[in-house]
Amino acid sequence: MTAATAVKQPAVQTALSVDKVAMHFGGLVAISDMTFSVGEGEIVSLIGPNGAGKTTAFNVVTGFLTPTHGDVTYRGRSLRGMKPQAIADLGLIRTFQRTSVFPNDTVYDNVLIGLHRRGRVGVLPSVLGLPRVRRLETQLKQQAAELVDYVGLGRRADDLAGSLSYGEQRLVGVALALAAEPSMLLLDEPVSGMNASETHTFVQLIRKIRDRGITILLVEHDMPMVMSVSDRIVVLNYGRIIAEGTPEVIRNDPAVIEAYLGQGVKHA
Ligand SMILES: Nc1ncnc2c1ncn2[C@@H]1O[C@H](COP(=O)(O)OP(=O)(O)OP(=O)(O)O)[C@@H](O)[C@H]1O
């Protein structure tokens, strides 16, 4: 081995590849020729002014929309033609802008329900109370409590989910997403509606999730948050990628500054 190869950093494996994707709605081109990738364990943010195509991009990646052109690949496998549930089964799990919790159930029960959905215990064994089912139930209860603690809602575990602040409800959404054991998490505007302190705590949570080895793609409007948490940022405008790079590069990119002028967004 030469000295040059000895010091070379190992290349980051690509987790998600978006290749020349276009999405048309009738005559409207929501996304065109979009190509970017996310490496394993990376935190990448997709940003852009209102209507730039961010949510559409999320919907294409997670199978809620079938792209007009192009392909999305996860861990080397094309997602073309796959339904959202099949994509989720590959470990690509998303959260939604609106988190739908069961307001009359506790935070803990909401997460337990999420885990049950994943556990898929048949009705008959469950009714019969078989030992295997009882063991699984104990396991799921323990996992639910751990997840509630993990996202920082330990103190609210027994409160009704409907009594939580909007920001706290987003955390339930993250706990539910983690219950699905993602290898990649797609977060759609996770801090919208959070105050500064909640946002700060959420940034730490995202880092903690990444440190578990989970890759993260984020759509977010809160620029200071995006700048502080992202390894890399992809900027969309009118459905096209206009810049891509580290927060430092993006912050100083003239095309990005131009795109955001007059948008009234919070600046980093
Ligand atoms: N189902 C749809 N049918 C028709 N047009 C759509 C549809 N979904 C999105 N669009 C259009 O595609 C464009 C991109 O929308 P998209 O919601 O992806 O943008 P965005 O960047 O997520 O915006 P925002 O930041 O406001 O959420 C917009 O012009 C929007 O009106």
The ligand as a Tripos MOL2 file, in Angstrom:
@<TRIPOS>MOLECULE
LIG
   31    33     1     0     0
SMALL
NO_CHARGES

@<TRIPOS>ATOM
      1 N1        -50.5600   17.2570   -6.6290 N.pl3     1 LIG1
      2 C1        -50.2440   18.3690   -7.2740 C.ar      1 LIG1
      3 N2        -50.9240   18.7620   -8.3730 N.ar      1 LIG1
      4 C2        -50.5920   19.8800   -9.0390 C.ar      1 LIG1
      5 N3        -49.5690   20.6870   -8.7060 N.ar      1 LIG1
      6 C3        -48.8630   20.3600   -7.6090 C.ar      1 LIG1
      7 C4        -49.1470   19.1950   -6.8440 C.ar      1 LIG1
      8 N4        -48.2520   19.1190   -5.8190 N.ar      1 LIG1
      9 C5        -47.4550   20.1840   -5.9630 C.ar      1 LIG1
     10 N5        -47.8110   20.9280   -7.0140 N.ar      1 LIG1
     11 C6        -47.1390   22.1430   -7.4970 C.3       1 LIG1
     12 O1        -45.7650   21.8060   -7.6610 O.3       1 LIG1
     13 C7        -44.9400   22.9080   -7.2620 C.3       1 LIG1
     14 C8        -43.9930   22.4640   -6.1750 C.3       1 LIG1
     15 O2        -44.7530   22.2550   -4.9760 O.3       1 LIG1
     16 P1        -44.1360   21.6780   -3.6380 P.3       1 LIG1
     17 O3        -45.2620   21.5590   -2.6510 O.co2     1 LIG1
     18 O4        -43.3430   20.4740   -3.9240 O.co2     1 LIG1
     19 O5        -43.1570   22.8520   -3.2080 O.3       1 LIG1
     20 P2        -42.4180   23.0750   -1.8090 P.3       1 LIG1
     21 O6        -41.0420   23.4870   -2.1470 O.co2     1 LIG1
     22 O7        -42.6040   21.8920   -0.9480 O.co2     1 LIG1
     23 O8        -43.2510   24.3070   -1.2350 O.3       1 LIG1
     24 P3        -43.5120   24.7370    0.3060 P.3       1 LIG1
     25 O9        -42.1990   25.1940    0.8250 O.co2     1 LIG1
     26 O10       -44.4750   25.8640    0.1500 O.co2     1 LIG1
     27 O11       -44.0700   23.5320    1.0320 O.co2     1 LIG1
     28 C9        -45.8870   24.0240   -6.8480 C.3       1 LIG1
     29 O12       -46.0760   24.8690   -7.9650 O.3       1 LIG1
     30 C10       -47.1590   23.2840   -6.5050 C.3       1 LIG1
     31 O13       -48.2900   24.1270   -6.6890 O.3       1 LIG1
@<TRIPOS>BOND
     1     1     2 1
     2     2     3 ar
     3     2     7 ar
     4     3     4 ar
     5     4     5 ar
     6     5     6 ar
     7     6     7 ar
     8     6    10 ar
     9     7     8 ar
    10     8     9 ar
    11     9    10 ar
    12    10    11 1
    13    11    12 1
    14    11    30 1
    15    12    13 1
    16    13    14 1
    17    13    28 1
    18    14    15 1
    19    15    16 1
    20    16    17 2
    21    16    18 1
    22    16    19 1
    23    19    20 1
    24    20    21 2
    25    20    22 1
    26    20    23 1
    27    23    24 1
    28    24    25 2
    29    24    26 1
    30    24    27 1
    31    28    29 1
    32    28    30 1
    33    30    31 1
@<TRIPOS>SUBSTRUCTURE
     1 LIG1         1 GROUP 0 **** ****
